[in-house]
Amino acid sequence: MSLTTLVQLIFTGLVVTWIIRAIFIVVVLSIGLYYYRQHLKN
């Protein structure tokens, strides 16, 4: 296992983690906004 392969693996792992985090934040925000709007209507 060379150093460049290791760096690429770590980098890919970080990118995947950030993408999952971003998707999670977007989903939570959309759900929050939806409930907030429903609350405002009532």
C-alpha positions in Angstrom: 0.0 0.0 0.0 1.7 3.2 -1.2 1.3 6.6 0.4 -0.6 8.1 -2.5 -3.2 5.3 -2.4 -3.6 5.9 1.3 -4.0 9.7 0.8 -6.5 9.1 -2.0 -8.5 6.7 0.3 -8.5 9.2 3.2 -9.5 12.0 0.8 -12.3 10.0 -0.8 -13.6 9.1 2.7 -13.6 12.8 3.7 -15.4 13.8 0.6 -18.0 11.1 1.0 -18.5 12.1 4.7 -19.0 15.8 3.6 -21.5 14.8 0.9 -23.5 12.7 3.4 -23.4 15.5 5.9 -24.5 18.1 3.3 -27.4 15.8 2.2 -28.4 15.3 5.8 -28.4 19.0 6.5 -30.5 19.8 3.4 -33.1 17.1 4.4 -33.3 18.3 7.9 -33.7 21.9 6.8 -36.4 21.1 4.3 -38.4 19.1 6.9 -37.9 22.0 9.4 -39.1 24.6 6.8 -42.1 22.4 5.9 -43.2 22.1 9.5 -42.5 25.8 10.1 -44.7 26.8 7.2 -47.5 24.4 8.4 -47.2 26.0 11.8 -47.5 29.5 10.4 -50.6 28.6 8.4 -52.5 27.4 11.5 
